[in-house]
Amino acid sequence: MKNQWVIIAAVCCLAGLFTGCARYAPATGEPDAAPRSPAALYAREMPENAYYYFLASQKERQAGQMDKAVLLMRKAVELDPDSAYLRRELATVHLQNKEEEKALAVIEELLERSPDDVKGLVLYGGIKQLHKDAAGAIQAYEKVVRRDPSQEKIFSLLAGMYLEADDLEKAERILGELTTRFPRSYAGHFLLGRLHLARKDLPAAETAFRRCAEIDPEHLDPLFELLKIYREQGRKKEIAAVIQEILQLDPENSRASLELALYHRHSGAKAEADAILLQLGERSRKEFEVLLNLIQGYVEPKRSDEALFLIRGMLKADPESPDLNHLKGFTLFGLKQYAPALDAFRKVTPASRFYQDAVVHTAFILQEQGKTEEALQQVESAIQKNPANPELHYYLGTIYEEAGRYEEALGALTQATQKAPDNANFLFRLGIVYDKQKNKEASIETMRRVIALDPKNANALNYLGYTYAEMGQNLDEAEQLILEALRHKPDDGYITDSLGWVYYQKGDYPRALQHLKRAHEIVPDDPTIMEHIGDAYLKLNDRASALKFYQRALSKKEKDKEELQRKVKQLKGGGS
């Protein structure tokens, strides 16, 4: 996703939609470009004083004086409150000034006055997307296409959002209307191809992507989608033809060259594959795109074998390449081949863009090998080279935490949070370490800071709620915190367990058992959840079921078994 304020800048352009076929950016306003000289169109419609302030605001916008531009545009709206155009302009100025909430308020007021204002609805939908309110954006865009079916770009944007939400029926409805109204819509047919892929209908997807390629023969994305389909179907002839088609359009396309090397490999033409990879290895020294295509297309578990083939072939051109060695190490790491991965990571120099990642992976491997001190030295050495990097301090803290050295972990994580005070992940880890130190007060305070920074952080909401439940304090607040966490992660077994434990602490044992059993269904092997179920059964006087779950928990628990053993012994001995 683009940087938030880059997107806002796009929203403020009011010049159409930036709706790529892979990602769907917020709508940027009206589909027709705003006039370069609003004077020509609006001078006669605006009161003279309103027009004066409008022009003055535009001048301040051009000069980058956004606070002044906002004040002047507000004045224009005050003088001409019935102008939808001025209200939309005021909203865009607010957006440019990083005032999303104020922009939203302006558009909401506009839509109260003029609910059918299509341009306002488009802008409203874009702001909702910025707020990651997909439902609100979809609702707005649905209104747009109903009121003005000529909005081709909004149709495609809406279909893309439905696809991202995995609502295939609604995506199909919108795409059917889009491709009927606009038979030559590139986006419509591309998205139709994605819809068919989601339904595993490869022949229909092939037809859609072929139609895309006919509509825009210069665009490579549908050809690469076809390549995926042919690869999955094992259609070697078609694979070769599509690769050649791409390379005819873009002879230097590294992604297609990588695919051609793999094609030669599978065809037994090793010399041809080696020659291509040698050339790509040379290019990778200067062209990051080559590496990027490697990362995006092959460095994943399903294609790890192919990735290693490609990387090793490219390394022949530059055996000491830090970037290629990082990719080699990353791939081997994913295969849990730690020894050769470690050798590769150690060739990644501090000058490499991947150095930090290599350091972290190296430290992890050393930890796995029981070499904690070496892991610490690895990260500390990197910190000496880049002491201002908060992430390195964070990783150092996690290693200390894993080793049970909580005081040192606290020091490193404190450093990380001081250097990046708005990083919710760093604070969350710090809160956990405080908890492990038995400093509940500091842990609670830190988790509250996390939630203040990130109100949708399900892990922090759950952690704070469960902490209260364990303490038997603030149970109503604990319930609300955990319910909010579940709203963001509805199928999380551990959060569901927390909710059950809150009800247990409240004395509502039937309700507690209901949620605890649901948690057990999601995470069937967790001993803590099993123990909680046993506790609930015991409160409901079902001793046999309690004993059964205690015994199951005991069989799964690796340490701190004493309390469970006591419970089992007590039940077996007939005690209360």
Secondary structure as UniProt FT lines:
FT   HELIX           4..12
FT   HELIX           38..42
FT   TURN            43..45
FT   HELIX           48..62
FT   TURN            63..64
FT   HELIX           66..79
FT   TURN            81..82
FT   HELIX           84..96
FT   TURN            97..98
FT   HELIX           100..113
FT   TURN            115..116
FT   HELIX           118..130
FT   TURN            131..132
FT   HELIX           134..147
FT   TURN            149..150
FT   HELIX           152..164
FT   TURN            165..166
FT   HELIX           168..181
FT   TURN            183..184
FT   HELIX           186..198
FT   TURN            199..200
FT   HELIX           202..215
FT   TURN            217..218
FT   HELIX           221..233
FT   HELIX           236..249
FT   TURN            251..252
FT   HELIX           254..266
FT   TURN            267..268
FT   HELIX           270..284
FT   TURN            285..286
FT   HELIX           288..297
FT   HELIX           301..303
FT   HELIX           304..315
FT   TURN            316..317
FT   TURN            319..320
FT   HELIX           322..334
FT   TURN            335..336
FT   HELIX           338..345
FT   TURN            346..347
FT   TURN            350..351
FT   TURN            353..354
FT   HELIX           355..368
FT   TURN            369..370
FT   HELIX           372..385
FT   TURN            387..388
FT   HELIX           390..402
FT   TURN            403..404
FT   HELIX           406..419
FT   TURN            421..422
FT   HELIX           424..436
FT   TURN            437..438
FT   HELIX           440..453
FT   TURN            455..456
FT   HELIX           458..471
FT   HELIX           475..488
FT   TURN            490..491
FT   HELIX           493..505
FT   TURN            506..507
FT   HELIX           509..522
FT   TURN            524..525
FT   HELIX           527..539
FT   TURN            540..541
FT   HELIX           543..556
FT   HELIX           562..572
FT   TURN            573..574
//
